[in-house]
């Protein structure tokens, strides 16, 4: 399902100001903000952001991540 902002559940997004790739998980029922998750090492992080602060990530860096080495 696509949000009113052109982002679908599971899309790779990032803050317009930069930062890690995140996964769009949906909208907060209370605020309407975007719920995004990402990993910091092995720690799963989740935060809400105003839709105007994020954009859909395009290009090869937005694809599935693979870990190389240990």
N, CA, C and O atoms as CSV, one atom per row, in Angstrom:
chain,resi,resn,atom,element,x,y,z
A,1,UNK,N,N,0.839,-1.184,0.000
A,1,UNK,CA,C,0.000,0.000,0.000
A,1,UNK,C,C,0.885,1.248,0.000
A,1,UNK,O,O,1.804,1.368,0.810
A,2,UNK,N,N,0.603,2.157,-0.899
A,2,UNK,CA,C,1.406,3.369,-1.021
A,2,UNK,C,C,0.828,4.470,-0.132
A,2,UNK,O,O,-0.387,4.662,-0.068
A,3,UNK,N,N,1.705,5.176,0.539
A,3,UNK,CA,C,1.266,6.304,1.363
A,3,UNK,C,C,0.907,7.477,0.453
A,3,UNK,O,O,1.165,7.446,-0.750
A,4,UNK,N,N,0.318,8.491,1.034
A,4,UNK,CA,C,0.006,9.706,0.278
A,4,UNK,C,C,1.274,10.423,-0.168
A,4,UNK,O,O,1.215,11.367,-0.956
A,5,UNK,N,N,2.412,9.977,0.332
A,5,UNK,CA,C,3.693,10.622,0.047
A,5,UNK,C,C,4.501,9.866,-1.002
A,5,UNK,O,O,5.657,10.210,-1.246
A,6,UNK,N,N,3.912,8.831,-1.636
A,6,UNK,CA,C,4.587,8.089,-2.692
A,6,UNK,C,C,5.573,7.045,-2.208
A,6,UNK,O,O,6.389,6.555,-2.988
A,7,UNK,N,N,5.509,6.699,-0.934
A,7,UNK,CA,C,6.408,5.690,-0.372
A,7,UNK,C,C,5.572,4.485,0.032
A,7,UNK,O,O,4.534,4.634,0.676
A,8,UNK,N,N,6.024,3.285,-0.346
A,8,UNK,CA,C,5.306,2.056,-0.031
A,8,UNK,C,C,5.949,1.344,1.151
A,8,UNK,O,O,7.138,1.514,1.421
A,9,UNK,N,N,5.148,0.541,1.854
A,9,UNK,CA,C,5.682,-0.286,2.932
A,9,UNK,C,C,6.869,-1.088,2.426
A,9,UNK,O,O,6.798,-1.688,1.353
A,10,UNK,N,N,7.943,-1.106,3.171
A,10,UNK,CA,C,9.130,-1.860,2.796
A,10,UNK,C,C,10.112,-1.108,1.923
A,10,UNK,O,O,11.208,-1.607,1.669
A,11,UNK,N,N,9.750,0.089,1.450
A,11,UNK,CA,C,10.679,0.873,0.631
A,11,UNK,C,C,11.886,1.305,1.459
A,11,UNK,O,O,11.783,1.537,2.663
A,12,UNK,N,N,13.021,1.407,0.794
A,12,UNK,CA,C,14.219,1.972,1.415
A,12,UNK,C,C,14.119,3.488,1.337
A,12,UNK,O,O,13.866,4.055,0.274
A,13,UNK,N,N,14.319,4.131,2.474
A,13,UNK,CA,C,14.249,5.593,2.554
A,13,UNK,C,C,15.456,6.098,3.328
A,13,UNK,O,O,16.167,5.327,3.972
A,14,UNK,N,N,15.673,7.382,3.257
A,14,UNK,CA,C,16.700,8.010,4.090
A,14,UNK,C,C,16.279,9.441,4.363
A,14,UNK,O,O,15.440,10.008,3.663
A,15,UNK,N,N,16.876,10.008,5.392
A,15,UNK,CA,C,16.629,11.413,5.677
A,15,UNK,C,C,17.209,12.260,4.547
A,15,UNK,O,O,18.272,11.940,4.015
A,16,UNK,N,N,16.534,13.309,4.189
A,16,UNK,CA,C,17.049,14.201,3.152
A,16,UNK,C,C,18.383,14.808,3.563
A,16,UNK,O,O,19.184,15.185,2.707
A,17,UNK,N,N,18.624,14.903,4.857
A,17,UNK,CA,C,19.889,15.452,5.349
A,17,UNK,C,C,21.000,14.407,5.402
A,17,UNK,O,O,22.133,14.730,5.759
A,18,UNK,N,N,20.687,13.151,5.047
A,18,UNK,CA,C,21.678,12.075,5.052
A,18,UNK,C,C,21.395,11.078,6.154
A,18,UNK,O,O,20.371,11.155,6.834
A,19,UNK,N,N,22.310,10.143,6.325
A,19,UNK,CA,C,22.140,9.132,7.363
A,19,UNK,C,C,21.985,7.747,6.770
A,19,UNK,O,O,22.125,7.562,5.562
A,20,UNK,N,N,21.696,6.773,7.621
A,20,UNK,CA,C,21.630,5.385,7.161
A,20,UNK,C,C,20.381,5.113,6.333
A,20,UNK,O,O,19.379,5.821,6.439
A,21,UNK,N,N,20.460,4.075,5.510
A,21,UNK,CA,C,19.261,3.600,4.830
A,21,UNK,C,C,18.315,3.049,5.877
A,21,UNK,O,O,18.737,2.389,6.826
A,22,UNK,N,N,17.033,3.325,5.698
A,22,UNK,CA,C,16.019,2.858,6.631
A,22,UNK,C,C,14.913,2.186,5.828
A,22,UNK,O,O,14.806,2.384,4.618
A,23,UNK,N,N,14.101,1.400,6.498
A,23,UNK,CA,C,12.943,0.765,5.883
A,23,UNK,C,C,11.689,1.474,6.365
A,23,UNK,O,O,11.496,1.677,7.563
A,24,UNK,N,N,10.838,1.848,5.412
A,24,UNK,CA,C,9.570,2.496,5.749
A,24,UNK,C,C,8.597,1.434,6.237
A,24,UNK,O,O,8.294,0.489,5.508
A,25,UNK,N,N,8.102,1.582,7.473
A,25,UNK,CA,C,7.230,0.589,8.108
A,25,UNK,C,C,5.769,1.013,8.156
A,25,UNK,O,O,4.916,0.211,8.536
A,26,UNK,N,N,5.458,2.241,7.786
A,26,UNK,CA,C,4.076,2.713,7.827
A,26,UNK,C,C,3.987,4.079,8.481
A,26,UNK,O,O,4.980,4.794,8.611
A,27,UNK,N,N,2.753,4.430,8.896
A,27,UNK,CA,C,2.517,5.735,9.499
A,27,UNK,C,C,2.044,5.587,10.932
A,27,UNK,O,O,1.307,4.658,11.260
A,28,UNK,N,N,2.465,6.490,11.769
A,28,UNK,CA,C,2.011,6.545,13.156
A,28,UNK,C,C,0.525,6.908,13.176
A,28,UNK,O,O,0.103,7.861,12.521
A,29,UNK,N,N,-0.255,6.149,13.925
A,29,UNK,CA,C,-1.690,6.444,14.022
A,29,UNK,C,C,-1.942,7.763,14.745
A,29,UNK,O,O,-2.927,8.446,14.465
A,30,UNK,N,N,-1.068,8.119,15.659
A,30,UNK,CA,C,-1.299,9.330,16.452
A,30,UNK,C,C,-0.834,10.608,15.761
A,30,UNK,O,O,-1.467,11.654,15.908
A,31,UNK,N,N,0.269,10.539,15.005
A,31,UNK,CA,C,0.822,11.763,14.405
A,31,UNK,C,C,0.803,11.780,12.883
A,31,UNK,O,O,0.889,12.847,12.276
A,32,UNK,N,N,0.690,10.602,12.255
A,32,UNK,CA,C,0.767,10.525,10.799
A,32,UNK,C,C,2.186,10.538,10.273
A,32,UNK,O,O,2.397,10.496,9.060
A,33,UNK,N,N,3.176,10.596,11.176
A,33,UNK,CA,C,4.579,10.595,10.755
A,33,UNK,C,C,4.988,9.224,10.232
A,33,UNK,O,O,4.340,8.218,10.518
A,34,UNK,N,N,6.067,9.200,9.466
A,34,UNK,CA,C,6.602,7.958,8.911
A,34,UNK,C,C,7.330,7.177,9.998
A,34,UNK,O,O,8.149,7.734,10.728
A,35,UNK,N,N,7.028,5.886,10.102
A,35,UNK,CA,C,7.748,5.005,11.020
A,35,UNK,C,C,8.843,4.322,10.207
A,35,UNK,O,O,8.557,3.668,9.204
A,36,UNK,N,N,10.085,4.472,10.633
A,36,UNK,CA,C,11.225,3.914,9.911
A,36,UNK,C,C,12.081,3.072,10.853
A,36,UNK,O,O,12.216,3.386,12.036
A,37,UNK,N,N,12.659,1.994,10.308
A,37,UNK,CA,C,13.575,1.155,11.080
A,37,UNK,C,C,14.894,1.028,10.334
A,37,UNK,O,O,14.938,1.120,9.107
A,38,UNK,N,N,15.962,0.817,11.083
A,38,UNK,CA,C,17.295,0.597,10.522
A,38,UNK,C,C,18.115,-0.138,11.557
A,38,UNK,O,O,17.684,-0.307,12.698
A,39,UNK,N,N,19.289,-0.570,11.163
A,39,UNK,CA,C,20.187,-1.267,12.078
A,39,UNK,C,C,21.445,-0.452,12.303
A,39,UNK,O,O,22.020,0.107,11.369
A,40,UNK,N,N,21.860,-0.394,13.552
A,40,UNK,CA,C,23.139,0.186,13.952
A,40,UNK,C,C,23.953,-0.993,14.463
A,40,UNK,O,O,23.865,-1.358,15.635
A,41,UNK,N,N,24.747,-1.587,13.574
A,41,UNK,CA,C,25.411,-2.856,13.898
A,41,UNK,C,C,24.350,-3.932,13.987
A,41,UNK,O,O,23.656,-4.203,13.008
A,42,UNK,N,N,24.217,-4.548,15.151
A,42,UNK,CA,C,23.183,-5.569,15.331
A,42,UNK,C,C,21.969,-5.023,16.079
A,42,UNK,O,O,20.999,-5.747,16.305
A,43,UNK,N,N,22.021,-3.752,16.461
A,43,UNK,CA,C,20.926,-3.125,17.211
A,43,UNK,C,C,19.866,-2.592,16.256
A,43,UNK,O,O,20.157,-1.748,15.408
A,44,UNK,N,N,18.633,-3.086,16.393
A,44,UNK,CA,C,17.521,-2.584,15.584
A,44,UNK,C,C,17.036,-1.270,16.186
A,44,UNK,O,O,16.800,-1.178,17.391
A,45,UNK,N,N,16.890,-0.258,15.338
A,45,UNK,CA,C,16.442,1.059,15.777
A,45,UNK,C,C,15.138,1.404,15.059
A,45,UNK,O,O,14.921,0.981,13.923
A,46,UNK,N,N,14.285,2.159,15.710
A,46,UNK,CA,C,13.032,2.602,15.098
A,46,UNK,C,C,12.731,4.011,15.581
A,46,UNK,O,O,12.918,4.343,16.752
A,47,UNK,N,N,12.258,4.835,14.643
A,47,UNK,CA,C,11.939,6.224,14.985
A,47,UNK,C,C,10.872,6.718,14.016
A,47,UNK,O,O,10.685,6.145,12.943
A,48,UNK,N,N,10.182,7.773,14.396
A,48,UNK,CA,C,9.231,8.408,13.489
A,48,UNK,C,C,9.828,9.713,12.979
A,48,UNK,O,O,10.542,10.414,13.696
A,49,UNK,N,N,9.519,10.021,11.724
A,49,UNK,CA,C,10.012,11.233,11.076
A,49,UNK,C,C,8.871,11.871,10.298
A,49,UNK,O,O,8.001,11.172,9.778
A,50,UNK,N,N,8.875,13.178,10.219
A,50,UNK,CA,C,7.939,13.871,9.356
A,50,UNK,C,C,8.204,13.422,7.924
A,50,UNK,O,O,9.358,13.291,7.517
A,51,UNK,N,N,7.149,13.185,7.163
A,51,UNK,CA,C,7.319,12.717,5.780
A,51,UNK,C,C,8.144,13.686,4.937
A,51,UNK,O,O,8.809,13.263,3.990
A,52,UNK,N,N,8.113,14.967,5.263
A,52,UNK,CA,C,8.893,15.943,4.493
A,52,UNK,C,C,10.390,15.805,4.728
A,52,UNK,O,O,11.188,16.347,3.964
A,53,UNK,N,N,10.782,15.078,5.785
A,53,UNK,CA,C,12.203,14.921,6.118
A,53,UNK,C,C,12.836,13.700,5.469
A,53,UNK,O,O,14.058,13.553,5.494
A,54,UNK,N,N,12.007,12.804,4.876
A,54,UNK,CA,C,12.556,11.585,4.271
A,54,UNK,C,C,12.275,11.556,2.777
A,54,UNK,O,O,11.391,12.249,2.274
A,55,UNK,N,N,13.057,10.728,2.083
A,55,UNK,CA,C,12.843,10.518,0.654
A,55,UNK,C,C,13.136,9.067,0.333
A,55,UNK,O,O,13.913,8.405,1.021
A,56,UNK,N,N,12.499,8.581,-0.729
A,56,UNK,CA,C,12.738,7.218,-1.181
A,56,UNK,C,C,14.171,7.131,-1.684
A,56,UNK,O,O,14.623,7.985,-2.446
A,57,UNK,N,N,14.882,6.094,-1.253
A,57,UNK,CA,C,16.275,5.907,-1.676
A,57,UNK,C,C,16.280,5.145,-2.993
A,57,UNK,O,O,15.652,4.092,-3.109
A,58,UNK,N,N,16.973,5.666,-3.966
A,58,UNK,CA,C,17.079,5.028,-5.278
A,58,UNK,C,C,18.513,4.620,-5.528
A,58,UNK,O,O,19.423,5.052,-4.822
A,59,UNK,N,N,18.712,3.791,-6.531
A,59,UNK,CA,C,20.054,3.383,-6.912
A,59,UNK,C,C,20.476,2.092,-6.243
A,59,UNK,O,O,19.745,1.540,-5.421
A,60,UNK,N,N,21.663,1.611,-6.598
A,60,UNK,CA,C,22.126,0.313,-6.103
A,60,UNK,C,C,22.295,0.249,-4.593
A,60,UNK,O,O,22.169,-0.829,-4.011
A,61,UNK,N,N,22.577,1.375,-3.942
A,61,UNK,CA,C,22.758,1.346,-2.494
A,61,UNK,C,C,21.440,1.098,-1.766
A,61,UNK,O,O,21.446,0.796,-0.573
A,62,UNK,N,N,20.316,1.219,-2.461
A,62,UNK,CA,C,19.013,1.017,-1.836
A,62,UNK,C,C,18.559,-0.435,-1.888
A,62,UNK,O,O,17.503,-0.772,-1.353
A,63,UNK,N,N,19.340,-1.292,-2.521
A,63,UNK,CA,C,18.964,-2.702,-2.626
A,63,UNK,C,C,19.239,-3.465,-1.350
A,63,UNK,O,O,19.635,-2.882,-0.341
A,64,UNK,N,N,19.027,-4.781,-1.394
A,64,UNK,CA,C,19.271,-5.590,-0.201
A,64,UNK,C,C,20.721,-5.492,0.241
A,64,UNK,O,O,21.632,-5.440,-0.585
A,65,UNK,N,N,20.922,-5.469,1.537
A,65,UNK,CA,C,22.277,-5.370,2.076
A,65,UNK,C,C,22.862,-6.759,2.263
A,65,UNK,O,O,22.165,-7.686,2.677
A,66,UNK,N,N,24.125,-6.896,1.961
A,66,UNK,CA,C,24.833,-8.144,2.221
A,66,UNK,C,C,26.032,-7.849,3.085
A,66,UNK,O,O,26.716,-6.843,2.900
A,67,UNK,N,N,26.276,-8.711,4.006
A,67,UNK,CA,C,27.434,-8.534,4.879
A,67,UNK,C,C,28.582,-9.358,4.330
A,67,UNK,O,O,28.428,-10.544,4.040
A,68,UNK,N,N,29.718,-8.727,4.191
A,68,UNK,CA,C,30.908,-9.400,3.680
A,68,UNK,C,C,31.882,-9.567,4.833
A,68,UNK,O,O,32.154,-8.617,5.567
A,69,UNK,N,N,32.400,-10.758,4.988
A,69,UNK,CA,C,33.357,-11.004,6.068
A,69,UNK,C,C,32.660,-11.222,7.386
A,69,UNK,O,O,31.474,-11.546,7.435
A,70,UNK,N,N,33.416,-11.039,8.461
A,70,UNK,CA,C,32.862,-11.259,9.802
A,70,UNK,C,C,32.234,-10.041,10.325
A,70,UNK,O,O,31.715,-10.044,11.441
